[in-house]
Amino acid sequence: MSRVAGRGLLRRHRDFRLLWYGETAGKFGASVTGVAMPLAAVATLHAGTFEVGLLSAAAWAPWLLIGLPAGVWVDRMRRRPVMLAAAAVSLLLYAALPVAAWAGRLSIGLLLAVALLAGTAAVFFQTAYSAYLPGVLAPEDQAEGNAKLHGSASAAQIAGLGTGGLIAQAAGAVSGMAANAGTFLVSLLCLARIRHREPPAPRAERPRHALAREVAEGLRLIAHDPWLRTLTLFGAASNLALMGYQSIQVVFLVRTVGLAPGTVGVLVAATGAGGVAGAFAARRVAGRIGTARATLVFELGLATPAVLMALTTGGAGVLLFVAGGSSVAAGVVAGNVVKAGFQQRYCPPELFGRLTASTAFVSYGTVPLGALLGGALGTALGLRSAMAVTTAGVPLAALVLLCSPVRGRRDLPVFSGARGDVPGADELGCPTGVVDRRSTPRPGGASCRRSG
């Protein structure tokens, strides 16, 4: 689609605008649930620290269980129907929780089951969404689209986290799940109105073991490419630490710092302000100093203040939590904007679903492990010590980037042309056809504060 002078992407691109509405609503609902579900477990069901960590792990475990084949299945299908089906399933699951609470049937087991099933739907939605977005936007619009999606996701997260805490305090934590069901309804309506239609996937006779072969193609694409391999391993290490502290931060703030549920929601929401700033700064910083250097600034420099969060106390001491959390959010979101632009230009379109699923399998696969680690450390060492260990891991994860080609380059490479199986990389690790381009640089998924 050609640009129209003086008009922003949201004004001139109807399909992107609908996609933006639906995705923003979905991020808002997910953020409400991110506070409401652990608060329901702690305040309503009196769950322990490890059970809260297990609840977070269940939501992300499907990336380990079905993430790889999901990428192959998505590449074989049209992406929009997959997204519609996943949103409908999530709507029904979250709507069932308030009904169960009103009937006196709410339990930790039910929360775990809903988290696991909704996480499965999220695998398909996120994989299809990542592959669908480049088809909706022209290449010259993708950097602006990524920044707008990440920025609105961070703003929705701020509103959602604060709203989740206030709903929990005013009407009970379970009511927050009803709000999430409503946001999935908005997503469904927006997706249904998008006019863009993908061409039908080619119907081909697939030999036996084709699924395993196509899964292996996605993994080989990462294993053989130093850029994809570096960013994927960094995402895995970063998410292990991020989820380690995020899985216990609500319990830490309620039981150790002594805050009320409504205050917890507002405080966690305040850290999301950094994500908004990061989304809008990403393109400018990357354009000025280069995408590779910007990645180091965002993922290492802005991650270091994370250690302040473990020092949080009551009163003015809560500002330490806001300062550390805001800086981390800014770095993660800005880094995801840069990485999204890199992947959209670097990966062949026919392999994008497999690339998304393969990178998510590795990087999101550590999220449930991080949640279990946070819960286990909180139980064994105490919540404050567990927060100290896990937040220190956030900047330490960036050592992966310092030991990679990213450290010595101004820009991440941009691939131009058809791509083979990544043989013949040059001495800098760039496959044939990769060129450096001084151009400015996609939503993470399920959460705008995960390393994509």
Secondary structure, DSSP 4 states (H G I P E B T S, - for coil): ----TT--HHHH-HHHHHHHHHHHHHHHHHHHHHHHHHHIIIIIS---HHHHHHHHHHHHHHHHHHHHHHHHHHHHS-HHHHHHHHHHHHHHHHHHHHHHHHTT---HHHHHHHHHHHHHHHHHHHHHHHHHHHHHS-GGGHHHHHHHHHHHHHHHHHHHHHHHHHHHHHH-TTHHHHHHHHHHHHHHHHHHH----PPPPP-----TTHHHHHHHHHHHHHHT-HHHHHHHHHHHHHHHHHHHHHTTHHHIIIIIS---HHHHHHHHHHHTHHHHHHHHHHHHHHHHH-HHHHHHIIIIITTGGGGGGGG--SGGGHHHHHHHHHHHHHHHHHHHHHHHHHHHHHS-GGGHHHHHHHHHHHHTTHHHHHHHHHHHHHHHH-HHHHHHHHHHHHHHHTHHHHTSGGGG-SS--EE-S---SS----TTSPPTTEE---------TT-TTS--
